[in-house]
Amino acid sequence: MDTVPIRPQPASSLKKQKQINIIATVPSHIFAENVRPGTVTAKLPEPDERLANTPLLACCLGLLNKSHELEDILEPVARDWLQVVENDEDEHERLKVLATDVIRTFKKEEIKDAKAVAEVVCLAPVIEKDLFRSLLGSFVDGIDHSKLLDIHQLQGLARLIQGADTGFLDADDLVKILALLATRLQETHQQSPQHIYQLTLAASYVLDAMADTKIEGLDRETLHEPLSLYLDALKGNAEPYLMYQAA
C-alpha cells in the first residue's frame, strides 16, 4: 500500500492555530458565582470615629445594607467590622445621618462642581428611597432652572439614574426627566458635542430605565417622535461617541 506523505504545516499556520486555541479558551473565573468583592483598602472606622471621606462612608453603608448577601465572601477585616457595627444601632444611625448631611450640604451649595457632584453621587446606591429622590430632584431642578447647561449636574443625573435601585425611579419621574432632556437637546443643537453627548447619554439611561419598568403610552406627538427624529439625525454625526449613544 502506498504511503501518503504528511506535509508539515508551515510555522505561520501552527502559530495561528495556537493563537486561535488561546483565544477560544475562556478562563474559569469569567462566569464564576459568588465572586469575592474587591478588597477594602481603606481603614474602616471604629464606632463614633471620624470618617476620612465620603467614599468611605458609602463603603460602610454599602456593607451594612448588603451584610447578609456578602457575609460568606467578605475579607476578614470587613467581616470583623460588620460584626462590631451591625448590631450597634447608634452607629448605624450615625452613618445614615452623615449621608443625609452630605446631601443636604450639597443641595445648599450654589456652585456644584465636578468634585462635589462625584462625592454626592457615590452615596446614591446606599441611601434610602426618600433621600435618593430628594437628590434626584436637586439634579433635575438644577438642569431645568439653569440658563446655561450645567454639565456637572447633567453627569450627576446620568450616574444617578444608571445606578438607581429597583423601585427608586417612578414612571412619572422618568417621563418628566425625559421631556426635560429632550427639550434641552433641541435647545443645545448648535452647542458643543460634549454637551450633546452628555444629554444623549442621560436620555439613553432614562429610556433604559423606562424599558425596565415597562413604561408605555408616551405622548408620541410632543415627546416620542421629536426625540426619535433627533436621535436618528445624530446617527450620522461625525463624532463616533455621539453615533454610539444615538444608536
Contacts in CASP RR format, 6 or more apart in sequence:
PFRMAT RR
TARGET T0000
AUTHOR 0000-0000-0000
METHOD contacts of the structure
MODEL  1
MDTVPIRPQPASSLKKQKQINIIATVPSHIFAENVRPGTVTAKLPEPDER
LANTPLLACCLGLLNKSHELEDILEPVARDWLQVVENDEDEHERLKVLAT
DVIRTFKKEEIKDAKAVAEVVCLAPVIEKDLFRSLLGSFVDGIDHSKLLD
IHQLQGLARLIQGADTGFLDADDLVKILALLATRLQETHQQSPQHIYQLT
LAASYVLDAMADTKIEGLDRETLHEPLSLYLDALKGNAEPYLMYQAA
9 17 0 8 1.000
29 35 0 8 1.000
34 72 0 8 1.000
34 73 0 8 1.000
35 73 0 8 1.000
36 73 0 8 1.000
36 75 0 8 1.000
37 70 0 8 1.000
37 73 0 8 1.000
37 74 0 8 1.000
38 75 0 8 1.000
39 75 0 8 1.000
40 59 0 8 1.000
40 75 0 8 1.000
40 77 0 8 1.000
40 78 0 8 1.000
42 52 0 8 1.000
42 55 0 8 1.000
42 56 0 8 1.000
42 59 0 8 1.000
43 52 0 8 1.000
44 56 0 8 1.000
44 59 0 8 1.000
44 60 0 8 1.000
44 77 0 8 1.000
44 78 0 8 1.000
44 81 0 8 1.000
45 51 0 8 1.000
45 56 0 8 1.000
45 60 0 8 1.000
46 84 0 8 1.000
47 84 0 8 1.000
47 85 0 8 1.000
47 88 0 8 1.000
47 90 0 8 1.000
47 91 0 8 1.000
48 91 0 8 1.000
48 94 0 8 1.000
51 57 0 8 1.000
51 60 0 8 1.000
51 98 0 8 1.000
53 119 0 8 1.000
54 102 0 8 1.000
54 119 0 8 1.000
54 120 0 8 1.000
54 122 0 8 1.000
54 123 0 8 1.000
55 119 0 8 1.000
55 122 0 8 1.000
57 95 0 8 1.000
57 98 0 8 1.000
57 99 0 8 1.000
57 102 0 8 1.000
57 123 0 8 1.000
58 99 0 8 1.000
58 122 0 8 1.000
58 123 0 8 1.000
58 125 0 8 1.000
58 126 0 8 1.000
60 85 0 8 1.000
60 95 0 8 1.000
61 95 0 8 1.000
61 96 0 8 1.000
61 99 0 8 1.000
61 123 0 8 1.000
61 126 0 8 1.000
61 127 0 8 1.000
62 125 0 8 1.000
62 126 0 8 1.000
63 70 0 8 1.000
63 74 0 8 1.000
63 78 0 8 1.000
63 81 0 8 1.000
63 82 0 8 1.000
64 82 0 8 1.000
64 85 0 8 1.000
64 86 0 8 1.000
64 92 0 8 1.000
64 95 0 8 1.000
65 126 0 8 1.000
67 82 0 8 1.000
67 86 0 8 1.000
70 78 0 8 1.000
71 79 0 8 1.000
71 82 0 8 1.000
74 82 0 8 1.000
85 91 0 8 1.000
85 92 0 8 1.000
86 92 0 8 1.000
96 127 0 8 1.000
96 128 0 8 1.000
99 123 0 8 1.000
99 126 0 8 1.000
99 127 0 8 1.000
99 131 0 8 1.000
100 127 0 8 1.000
100 131 0 8 1.000
102 119 0 8 1.000
102 120 0 8 1.000
102 123 0 8 1.000
103 120 0 8 1.000
103 123 0 8 1.000
103 127 0 8 1.000
103 131 0 8 1.000
103 134 0 8 1.000
103 135 0 8 1.000
103 138 0 8 1.000
106 112 0 8 1.000
106 116 0 8 1.000
106 119 0 8 1.000
106 120 0 8 1.000
106 135 0 8 1.000
106 138 0 8 1.000
107 134 0 8 1.000
107 135 0 8 1.000
107 138 0 8 1.000
109 116 0 8 1.000
112 150 0 8 1.000
112 152 0 8 1.000
112 153 0 8 1.000
113 152 0 8 1.000
114 152 0 8 1.000
114 155 0 8 1.000
116 152 0 8 1.000
117 152 0 8 1.000
117 153 0 8 1.000
117 155 0 8 1.000
117 156 0 8 1.000
120 135 0 8 1.000
121 156 0 8 1.000
121 159 0 8 1.000
121 160 0 8 1.000
123 135 0 8 1.000
124 132 0 8 1.000
124 135 0 8 1.000
124 159 0 8 1.000
124 160 0 8 1.000
124 163 0 8 1.000
124 164 0 8 1.000
125 163 0 8 1.000
125 165 0 8 1.000
127 135 0 8 1.000
129 165 0 8 1.000
129 167 0 8 1.000
129 168 0 8 1.000
132 160 0 8 1.000
132 164 0 8 1.000
132 165 0 8 1.000
132 168 0 8 1.000
133 168 0 8 1.000
133 173 0 8 1.000
135 160 0 8 1.000
136 157 0 8 1.000
136 160 0 8 1.000
136 161 0 8 1.000
136 169 0 8 1.000
136 173 0 8 1.000
139 153 0 8 1.000
139 156 0 8 1.000
139 157 0 8 1.000
139 160 0 8 1.000
140 157 0 8 1.000
140 176 0 8 1.000
140 177 0 8 1.000
140 180 0 8 1.000
142 150 0 8 1.000
142 153 0 8 1.000
143 149 0 8 1.000
143 150 0 8 1.000
143 153 0 8 1.000
143 154 0 8 1.000
143 157 0 8 1.000
143 180 0 8 1.000
143 184 0 8 1.000
144 180 0 8 1.000
146 153 0 8 1.000
149 184 0 8 1.000
149 188 0 8 1.000
149 191 0 8 1.000
149 195 0 8 1.000
149 199 0 8 1.000
151 194 0 8 1.000
151 195 0 8 1.000
151 198 0 8 1.000
154 195 0 8 1.000
154 198 0 8 1.000
154 199 0 8 1.000
154 202 0 8 1.000
155 198 0 8 1.000
157 177 0 8 1.000
157 202 0 8 1.000
158 198 0 8 1.000
158 201 0 8 1.000
158 202 0 8 1.000
158 205 0 8 1.000
161 169 0 8 1.000
161 177 0 8 1.000
161 202 0 8 1.000
161 205 0 8 1.000
161 206 0 8 1.000
161 209 0 8 1.000
162 205 0 8 1.000
164 209 0 8 1.000
167 213 0 8 1.000
169 209 0 8 1.000
169 213 0 8 1.000
171 210 0 8 1.000
171 213 0 8 1.000
171 215 0 8 1.000
174 206 0 8 1.000
174 209 0 8 1.000
174 210 0 8 1.000
174 213 0 8 1.000
174 215 0 8 1.000
175 210 0 8 1.000
175 215 0 8 1.000
175 218 0 8 1.000
175 223 0 8 1.000
177 206 0 8 1.000
178 203 0 8 1.000
178 206 0 8 1.000
178 207 0 8 1.000
178 210 0 8 1.000
178 223 0 8 1.000
178 227 0 8 1.000
179 223 0 8 1.000
181 199 0 8 1.000
181 202 0 8 1.000
181 203 0 8 1.000
181 206 0 8 1.000
182 203 0 8 1.000
182 223 0 8 1.000
182 226 0 8 1.000
182 227 0 8 1.000
182 230 0 8 1.000
184 199 0 8 1.000
185 196 0 8 1.000
185 199 0 8 1.000
185 200 0 8 1.000
185 203 0 8 1.000
185 227 0 8 1.000
185 230 0 8 1.000
186 226 0 8 1.000
186 230 0 8 1.000
188 195 0 8 1.000
188 196 0 8 1.000
188 199 0 8 1.000
189 196 0 8 1.000
193 237 0 8 1.000
193 239 0 8 1.000
193 242 0 8 1.000
196 234 0 8 1.000
196 242 0 8 1.000
197 239 0 8 1.000
197 241 0 8 1.000
197 242 0 8 1.000
197 245 0 8 1.000
200 231 0 8 1.000
200 234 0 8 1.000
200 242 0 8 1.000
200 245 0 8 1.000
200 246 0 8 1.000
201 245 0 8 1.000
203 227 0 8 1.000
203 231 0 8 1.000
204 245 0 8 1.000
218 224 0 8 1.000
231 246 0 8 1.000
232 246 0 8 1.000
233 246 0 8 1.000
234 242 0 8 1.000
234 243 0 8 1.000
234 245 0 8 1.000
234 246 0 8 1.000
235 243 0 8 1.000
235 246 0 8 1.000
235 247 0 8 1.000
236 243 0 8 1.000
236 246 0 8 1.000
237 243 0 8 1.000
237 246 0 8 1.000
END
